[in-house]
Amino acid sequence: MWHRRSGDGFMRCSDGHVRWGVFGAAGVLFVLADADHGSLVMLQQRSAMAHEGGTWSCAGGAIDEGETPFEAALREASEEVGEIPAHHRLLGEYVFAPADDWTYTTVVLEVHESFGASMNFETDDVAWVPLDQVMSRPLHAGFKAAWPHLRAIIETAGADTGVSDDAR
């Protein structure tokens, strides 16, 4: 059952836009190495009950008072797509800061096993998608704007390990 949390709510940001998350928001982009397709990312299809319903994005939501963006991202993802595998590796973060008083932090985590399902009313579907196919889906506007930065984090992490995406 859903219950209101301290960060839930829309706010008018200093740039004039109304955004979800009184203390900002955060989400997780999960990455899985696949021998046949290179890196796959988990995308969540937002339900009609969520802002920009029907679009695809990463799991995430409002940061609660006293939470770090990393903590909020993991909590929100586990609420929306299920228990996060215990073994994961932080690849990086991208912070979208369109206003002085609001940010959206996307945490990029590599996992070593496929997981994910619709856990509540916010999620219609979950899919593991090859990097080259992400832009072919109807994306949430914020995620679409962040995608080039997120993809660069994934590709750089693959380059740093000395293993190409194709060889993973």
C-alpha positions in Angstrom: 0.0 0.0 0.0 1.2 3.5 -0.9 1.7 6.1 1.8 2.7 9.7 1.6 6.4 10.3 2.3 8.0 13.6 3.4 9.4 14.4 0.0 6.2 13.7 -1.9 4.6 16.7 -3.6 5.0 19.1 -6.5 6.9 22.3 -6.1 7.3 25.4 -8.2 11.0 25.7 -8.8 13.0 28.9 -9.0 13.0 28.6 -12.8 9.2 28.7 -12.8 8.6 25.0 -13.7 6.6 22.7 -11.4 8.4 19.4 -10.6 7.9 16.4 -8.4 9.9 16.1 -5.2 9.9 18.8 -2.4 13.6 18.0 -1.7 14.4 17.0 -5.3 14.2 13.6 -6.9 16.5 10.7 -7.8 16.4 7.5 -9.7 18.6 4.5 -10.7 19.6 3.4 -14.2 20.5 -0.3 -13.9 23.1 -1.7 -16.3 23.6 -5.3 -17.1 26.4 -6.8 -19.3 25.0 -9.2 -21.9 27.2 -11.4 -24.1 24.9 -11.0 -27.1 23.9 -7.4 -26.9 26.6 -5.5 -25.0 25.2 -3.4 -22.2 21.5 -3.5 -21.4 19.7 -0.9 -19.3 16.5 -1.4 -17.3 13.7 0.9 -18.4 10.5 1.3 -16.5 7.3 2.2 -18.4 5.4 4.7 -16.2 1.8 4.1 -15.6 -1.0 6.5 -16.4 -1.1 7.3 -12.7 2.4 8.8 -12.9 3.7 12.0 -14.3 4.1 11.6 -18.1 2.5 8.2 -18.0 3.1 5.8 -20.8 6.7 7.0 -21.3 9.9 5.0 -20.4 12.4 6.1 -17.9 14.5 4.8 -15.0 12.8 4.0 -11.7 12.9 6.9 -9.3 11.0 9.5 -7.3 11.1 12.1 -4.6 13.9 12.4 -2.1 12.7 12.4 1.5 14.0 14.8 4.1 17.3 13.6 5.4 17.9 11.2 2.6 20.8 11.4 0.2 20.0 11.2 -3.5 21.7 7.8 -3.6 19.6 6.5 -0.7 16.4 7.8 -2.3 17.2 6.4 -5.7 17.7 2.9 -4.3 14.6 3.1 -2.1 12.4 4.3 -5.0 13.8 1.7 -7.4 13.1 -1.1 -4.9 9.6 0.1 -4.4 8.9 0.4 -8.1 10.8 -2.5 -9.8 11.7 -4.9 -6.9 14.6 -5.9 -4.7 18.0 -4.7 -6.1 20.6 -7.4 -6.4 23.0 -7.3 -3.5 26.0 -7.3 -5.8 26.2 -4.1 -7.7 28.8 -1.5 -8.7 28.4 2.3 -8.9 29.4 3.5 -12.4 28.6 7.1 -11.8 25.9 9.8 -11.3 24.4 12.5 -13.4 22.8 15.5 -11.8 20.2 17.5 -13.7 20.0 20.9 -12.0 17.5 23.1 -13.9 16.8 25.4 -11.0 18.6 26.7 -7.9 16.3 24.8 -5.6 15.7 21.4 -7.3 17.8 18.6 -8.8 17.3 15.2 -10.2 20.2 12.8 -9.6 20.4 9.6 -11.7 22.6 6.9 -10.2 24.0 4.5 -12.7 24.5 1.0 -11.2 25.9 -2.1 -12.8 24.2 -5.3 -11.7 25.2 -8.9 -12.5 21.8 -10.4 -12.8 18.5 -9.6 -14.5 15.6 -8.5 -12.2 12.7 -6.2 -12.2 8.9 -6.3 -12.4 6.0 -3.9 -11.8 5.8 -3.7 -8.0 3.2 -0.9 -7.6 0.8 1.4 -9.4 3.6 3.6 -10.8 5.0 0.9 -13.1 3.3 -0.7 -16.1 6.3 -2.6 -17.4 10.0 -3.2 -17.1 12.4 -4.0 -19.9 16.1 -4.6 -20.4 17.0 -2.6 -23.5 20.2 -2.4 -25.6 21.8 1.0 -25.5 21.2 1.6 -29.2 17.5 0.9 -28.8 16.7 3.3 -25.9 15.9 6.3 -28.1 13.4 4.2 -30.1 11.0 4.2 -27.2 8.7 7.1 -26.1 10.9 8.4 -23.3 10.0 10.7 -20.3 11.3 14.2 -21.3 13.7 14.4 -18.4 15.2 11.0 -19.1 15.5 11.7 -22.8 17.5 14.9 -22.0 19.7 13.0 -19.6 20.3 9.9 -21.8 23.4 11.2 -23.7 25.1 11.9 -20.3 24.0 8.5 -18.9 25.1 6.6 -21.9 28.5 8.3 -21.7 28.8 7.1 -18.1 28.1 3.5 -19.2 30.4 3.6 -22.1 33.2 5.2 -20.1 32.9 2.6 -17.4 33.2 -0.1 -20.0 36.3 1.6 -21.4 37.8 2.0 -18.0 37.7 -1.8 -17.3 39.4 -2.5 -20.6 36.4 -4.5 -21.7 34.4 -3.2 -24.7 30.7 -3.3 -24.6 30.7 -6.0 -27.3 32.9 -8.3 -25.3 31.1 -8.0 -22.0 
